[in-house]
Amino acid sequence: MINTLFPLDFYIQSKISNIDEICDVADKLAEYRTQNNKWGNGCTVETVSMDKVDWHPLLECAMSKFNEEIKWGNDIRVDCPWINFYERNSFQEIHHHKDCDFAAVIFLNSGKDFSKFFFKNRICGLIPPTMDRILNIGDAWYPEVASGDVVFFPAYTLHGVTPHNSNIIRKTLSFNIKLSQ
């Protein structure tokens, strides 16, 4: 029997019930989107900070799902939510999030030729090729997501978004999470 050591990379996936309400807010904020230059040259996605709206009620459903899963018991704080707008050829380079405990993505729409969210294996270059084949570890993981899905993951987990190949704008709502001590 194979026993997994140090299970540090994981994600939590769930459906949220208020996706239509979140999509309505995203559509209203679309006119404010700008290129996010602070993320560096490896990112071509346009974003809108959600500090323009009272976003707490919008994320209540997602946070309830998260709290059910981790059973934290203390305060959980949502930090700096933003909406991503991926036009054709837009992508997000591999990155992690600093100064928070978890990150989350709510997928607002999905479709044919949409870019794919993925996790990157941080240690893939350290695993001998034969062991990689035997254990089927791989260098990336692409979770199957659809509109209304929310994915939570530790902030240190490397992740990114492949180039978008559709003329329909791909929209996600992302945010960071801090656990109170």
TORGU-582890 format. One line per 4 residues: number of its first residue (from 1); for each residue x negated, y negated, z of C-alpha. Coordinates in steps of 0.2 Angstrom, whole numbers, plus 5000, padded with zeros to 4 digits. Layout:
NUM) X,Y,Z | ...
This chain:
1) 5000,5000,5000 | 4993,4983,4995 | 4994,4970,5010 | 4994,4952,5005
5) 4981,4941,5015 | 4983,4923,5018 | 5000,4920,5009 | 4997,4901,5007
9) 5004,4898,4990 | 5023,4900,4989 | 5038,4890,4984 | 5057,4890,4989
13) 5070,4888,4975 | 5088,4885,4977 | 5103,4877,4969 | 5111,4860,4974
17) 5129,4856,4973 | 5128,4837,4970 | 5118,4838,4954 | 5131,4827,4944
21) 5129,4813,4957 | 5110,4813,4956 | 5111,4813,4937 | 5123,4798,4937
25) 5110,4789,4947 | 5096,4794,4936 | 5105,4788,4921 | 5109,4771,4929
29) 5090,4769,4934 | 5083,4774,4916 | 5082,4756,4911 | 5069,4753,4924
33) 5057,4767,4919 | 5039,4762,4916 | 5023,4772,4913 | 5016,4777,4929
37) 4998,4771,4928 | 4993,4775,4946 | 4993,4793,4942 | 4979,4792,4929
41) 4976,4796,4911 | 4982,4814,4913 | 5000,4809,4914 | 5011,4802,4901
45) 5028,4803,4910 | 5038,4787,4914 | 5045,4785,4931 | 5057,4775,4942
49) 5055,4773,4961 | 5071,4777,4970 | 5069,4763,4982 | 5081,4754,4971
53) 5095,4764,4978 | 5101,4772,4994 | 5094,4789,4990 | 5096,4797,5008
57) 5114,4804,5004 | 5108,4810,4987 | 5095,4821,4994 | 5105,4827,5009
61) 5110,4843,5000 | 5093,4847,4995 | 5085,4844,5012 | 5099,4855,5020
65) 5093,4869,5009 | 5075,4866,5014 | 5078,4865,5032 | 5088,4882,5031
69) 5073,4890,5023 | 5059,4884,5034 | 5068,4883,5051 | 5057,4869,5057
73) 5068,4862,5070 | 5061,4845,5071 | 5063,4829,5060 | 5059,4830,5042
77) 5056,4814,5032 | 5058,4812,5014 | 5045,4800,5007 | 5045,4790,4991
81) 5057,4799,4979 | 5055,4795,4961 | 5063,4800,4945 | 5053,4807,4930
85) 5058,4804,4912 | 5049,4815,4899 | 5050,4810,4881 | 5044,4820,4867
89) 5025,4825,4870 | 5026,4818,4888 | 5017,4829,4901 | 5010,4829,4919
93) 4992,4835,4922 | 4988,4847,4936 | 4988,4839,4953 | 4993,4841,4971
97) 5001,4828,4983 | 4991,4819,4997 | 4998,4813,5014 | 5013,4824,5015
101) 5017,4842,5020 | 5028,4848,5005 | 5033,4842,4988 | 5050,4845,4979
105) 5057,4844,4962 | 5075,4843,4957 | 5078,4848,4939 | 5092,4837,4932
109) 5093,4844,4915 | 5086,4859,4905 | 5086,4864,4887 | 5078,4871,4871
113) 5060,4866,4869 | 5060,4857,4886 | 5043,4856,4895 | 5039,4869,4908
117) 5035,4865,4926 | 5021,4877,4932 | 5010,4881,4947 | 4991,4883,4944
121) 4981,4896,4954 | 4968,4886,4963 | 4956,4901,4964 | 4959,4908,4947
125) 4940,4906,4942 | 4934,4915,4957 | 4944,4931,4954 | 4934,4944,4944
129) 4943,4948,4928 | 4945,4967,4931 | 4953,4963,4948 | 4964,4950,4940
133) 4970,4963,4927 | 4973,4976,4941 | 4983,4965,4952 | 4991,4954,4938
137) 4986,4938,4947 | 4985,4926,4933 | 4980,4908,4932 | 4997,4900,4932
141) 5015,4904,4937 | 5030,4896,4927 | 5046,4898,4938 | 5063,4899,4928
145) 5072,4883,4932 | 5088,4876,4926 | 5098,4860,4929 | 5103,4859,4948
149) 5088,4869,4954 | 5077,4862,4967 | 5060,4869,4970 | 5050,4865,4987
153) 5032,4869,4989 | 5017,4865,5000 | 5009,4848,4994 | 4992,4856,4992
157) 4999,4868,4978 | 4992,4863,4961 | 5006,4860,4949 | 5010,4852,4932
161) 5021,4850,4917 | 5018,4856,4900 | 5020,4844,4885 | 5039,4841,4881
165) 5044,4847,4864 | 5062,4841,4863 | 5070,4824,4858 | 5082,4825,4873
169) 5073,4816,4888 | 5069,4829,4902 | 5073,4822,4919 | 5068,4827,4936
173) 5069,4819,4953 | 5053,4822,4964 | 5049,4818,4982 | 5037,4821,4996
177) 5041,4828,5013 | 5033,4825,5030 | 5036,4836,5045 | 5037,4827,5061
181) 5027,4834,5075
